[in-house]
Amino acid sequence: MFQSLVITLREGVEAALIVGIVLTFLAKTGRHRAFRAVYAALAAATVASLAAAYIVHRLELAEESYEGWLMLAGGVLVASMVAWMRKAGKRLKQDIESRLSELTVEPSRVASAGIFLFVFLMVFREGIETVLFLAVVSFRSAELMNLIGGLAGLGLAALLGVSFFKGSFKIDLRKFFGLTSAVLLVIAAQLLITGVHELTEGGFLPSSPREMALVGPIVHNDAFFFVMIIALCLLLLLADRTKPADAATLRELPGPSRRKALAEFQRSRRWKLAAGSTGLIIFLLVTAEFVYSRQAEAPIPAVNIAAVNGLVKIPAAGLDDHKLHIFSVQSPDGEVRLVAILDDTDTVRAALDACSICGAQGYYQDGRNVICRNCGAAIVTRSIGVSGGCNPNPVHFVIENNLLTISENELIPATRIFKP
């Protein structure tokens, strides 16, 4: 349940905050009529996410075949959003009052289409991943808890987005443009770097262990980006020093106006408190998940297996726990490490503890997936032994008399991968 909560929380927060930033920007610049494009994009992205996730699930498409391109497109759109906000911000600082009437007119079709496309792509990318995650959940007791955790994560993400929008409405333009531009730039950098990683893993871009050694650790530690995004948004709210009008000014206001001014201040303060509290909860959850993931990354002790009569035999019965097992085989040319696991269909999966991109960095298990220790790529257990990307390099084996049997000659060429 906890893992599903954190996963959906992280998938939803970026989209929720981006929508909050867009709505706040439009509200501050008087473009309230453009809200329709944002809401239409949210609805369209939700429907498209359900449809696309269904297609991806039925056709068993590789995640890298679509996510990398979506991330690159999203990164470009986020960067263009920053440029648009900065341009508009400079103009509005000079004559916002005199030109407010111009900003409240019906937005052009091009502007509305741009807003729609921006919000649609950002929500669509997160939506596919979230729906795919929830699609594999059944209504058995343990899986139901995962579903509840996933929905709770989405609820927290939505609460943070709404709280940010409501709490930042009274913040002056200079602070808003400055910090939200920083938030969007961090998101753009994250999308671009992760997009390159996904396309590299999918074989759409050339790759090598050296390149992945640079990009991999950044992607593997993406919690840093996530925490920075939330921290910048909360900093915007906490840095605001908006106070209600002084007593003398309030006394000069008519009774209804005075009560309205105080009510608006109290409402803004409550939303800021809600955003701060939600952010703190998210920080604690992400920290706990970080500690848990580091524990999961602890090295798995390798079981030494000796070849007998040119054959390496591993008892298949030992894989019944559905855990990732690592075996070390000493061949005439050096050591070779193997991974073996029983997937969710009770099929034995075995391969080298290395891939063609990251080399012999190895893997660890995280739930249903195994994770590359170098770049953090999640490998579905069913794809272990399938060539391509960060999947463990395949090795030919057969199951005989409940033994996973591999020819020693099959392993000799692989020793070069594991040599220091």
Long-range contacts (C-beta under 8 A, 24 or more apart in sequence): 1-145, 1-146, 1-148, 1-149, 2-149, 2-285, 2-288, 2-289, 2-292, 3-146, 3-149, 3-289, 3-292, 3-367, 4-133, 4-137, 4-146, 4-147, 4-149, 4-150, 4-153, 5-149, 5-150, 5-152, 5-153, 5-156, 5-285, 6-153, 6-285, 6-286, 6-289, 7-133, 7-150, 7-153, 8-130, 8-133, 8-134, 8-149, 8-150, 8-151, 8-152, 8-153, 8-154, 8-157, 9-153, 9-154, 9-156, 9-157, 9-282, 9-285, 10-153, 10-226, 10-286, 11-126, 11-129, 11-130, 11-133, 11-153, 11-157, 12-126, 12-130, 12-153, 12-154, 12-156, 12-157, 12-158, 13-156, 13-157, 13-160, 13-161, 13-226, 13-229, 13-230, 13-282, 14-122, 14-126, 14-187, 14-226, 14-229, 15-122, 15-123, 15-125, 15-126, 15-127, 15-157, 15-161, 16-157, 16-158, 16-160, 16-161, 16-162, 17-160, 17-161, 17-164, 17-183, 17-229, 17-230, 17-233, 18-78, 18-119, 18-122, 18-184, 18-187, 19-119, 19-122, 19-123, 19-161, 19-165, 20-161, 20-162, 20-164, 20-165, 20-168, 21-164, 21-180, 21-183, 21-184, 22-81, 22-115, 22-118, 22-119, 23-165, 24-164, 24-165, 24-168, 24-169, 24-176, 24-180, 25-85, 25-88, 25-176, 25-180, 26-115, 27-169, 28-169, 28-173, 28-176, 29-88, 29-92, 29-96, 29-103, 30-100, 30-103, 30-104, 31-103, 31-104, 31-107, 32-104, 33-104, 33-106, 33-107, 34-107, 34-111, 34-112, 34-115, 36-112, 37-107, 37-112, 37-113, 37-115, 37-116, 37-119, 38-115, 38-116, 38-119, 40-116, 41-115, 41-116, 41-117, 41-118, 41-119, 41-120, 41-123, 42-119, 42-123, 44-116, 44-120, 45-119, 45-120, 45-121, 45-122, 45-123, 45-124, 45-127, 46-123, 46-127, 48-120, 48-124, 48-127, 49-123, 49-124, 49-127, 49-128, 49-130, 49-131, 50-127, 50-131, 52-124, 52-128, 53-127, 53-128, 53-131, 53-132, 53-135, 54-135, 56-128, 56-132, 57-132, 57-135, 62-202, 62-388, 62-389, 63-198, 64-198, 64-199, 64-201, 64-202, 64-203, 64-204, 64-389, 65-202, 66-128, 67-125, 67-128, 67-129, 67-195, 67-198, 68-195, 68-196, 68-197, 68-198, 68-199, 68-201, 68-202, 68-204, 69-195, 69-199, 70-121, 70-124, 70-125, 70-128, 70-195, 71-125, 71-191, 71-192, 71-194, 71-195, 71-198, 72-191, 72-192, 72-195, 72-196, 72-199, 73-121, 74-121, 74-122, 74-125, 74-191, 74-195, 75-188, 75-189, 75-190, 75-191, 75-192, 75-195, 76-188, 77-117, 77-118, 77-121, 77-122, 78-118, 78-122, 78-184, 78-185, 78-187, 78-188, 78-191, 79-184, 79-185, 79-188, 80-118, 81-118, 81-184, 82-181, 82-184, 82-185, 82-188, 85-177, 85-180, 85-181, 85-184, 86-177, 86-181, 89-173, 89-174, 89-177, 92-173, 93-173, 93-174, 96-173, 130-154, 136-368, 156-278, 156-281, 156-282, 159-274, 159-278, 160-230, 160-233, 160-275, 160-278, 160-279, 160-282, 163-271, 163-272, 163-274, 163-275, 163-278, 164-233, 164-237, 164-275, 166-267, 166-268, 166-271, 166-274, 167-237, 167-268, 167-271, 167-272, 167-274, 167-275, 168-236, 168-237, 168-240, 169-268, 170-240, 170-242, 170-264, 170-268, 171-236, 171-237, 171-240, 171-242, 175-236, 175-239, 175-240, 176-236, 179-232, 179-233, 179-235, 179-236, 179-239, 180-233, 180-236, 182-232, 183-229, 183-232, 183-233, 186-225, 186-228, 186-229, 186-232, 187-225, 187-229, 189-225, 190-222, 190-225, 193-218, 193-219, 194-219, 194-222, 197-375, 197-377, 200-357, 201-357, 201-375, 201-377, 201-389, 201-390, 202-388, 202-389, 203-388, 203-389, 207-357, 208-357, 209-357, 209-358, 209-359, 212-357, 212-358, 212-374, 212-375, 213-358, 213-374, 215-375, 216-358, 216-372, 216-374, 216-375, 216-376, 217-374, 217-375, 219-375, 219-376, 220-374, 220-375, 220-376, 221-376, 222-376, 223-286, 223-289, 223-290, 226-286, 227-283, 227-286, 230-279, 230-282, 230-283, 233-275, 233-279, 234-275, 234-276, 234-279, 237-272, 237-275, 237-276, 238-272, 238-276, 240-272, 242-268, 293-366, 296-364, 296-365, 296-366, 297-364, 297-371, 297-373, 298-364, 300-324, 300-325, 300-326, 300-364, 300-365, 301-326, 302-326, 302-327, 302-328, 302-337, 303-327, 303-328, 304-328, 304-329, 304-330, 305-329, 306-330, 307-331, 307-408, 310-407, 310-408, 310-409, 311-405, 311-406, 311-407, 311-408, 312-338, 312-405, 312-406, 312-407, 312-408, 312-411, 313-403, 313-404, 313-405, 313-406, 314-338, 314-340, 314-350, 314-403, 314-404, 314-405, 314-406, 315-402, 315-403, 315-404, 316-348, 316-399, 316-402, 316-403, 316-404, 317-402, 319-348, 319-404, 323-365, 324-363, 324-364, 324-365, 324-370, 326-353, 326-362, 329-408, 329-411, 331-408, 331-411, 331-412, 331-415, 332-412, 333-412, 333-415, 334-415, 334-418, 334-419, 335-415, 335-418, 336-411, 336-414, 336-415, 336-418, 337-362, 337-418, 338-395, 338-406, 339-363, 339-370, 339-384, 339-392, 340-404, 341-365, 341-370, 341-381, 341-384, 343-381, 343-382, 343-384, 344-368, 344-381, 344-382, 345-382, 347-382, 348-399, 348-404, 349-381, 349-382, 349-384, 349-385, 350-384, 350-385, 350-395, 350-397, 350-404, 350-406, 351-384, 351-385, 351-391, 351-392, 351-393, 351-394, 351-395, 352-392, 352-393, 352-394, 352-395, 352-414, 352-417, 353-392, 354-392, 354-393, 354-414, 354-417, 354-418, 355-389, 355-390, 355-391, 355-392, 355-393, 356-387, 356-393, 357-389, 357-390, 358-390, 359-417, 360-417, 360-418, 363-392, 393-417
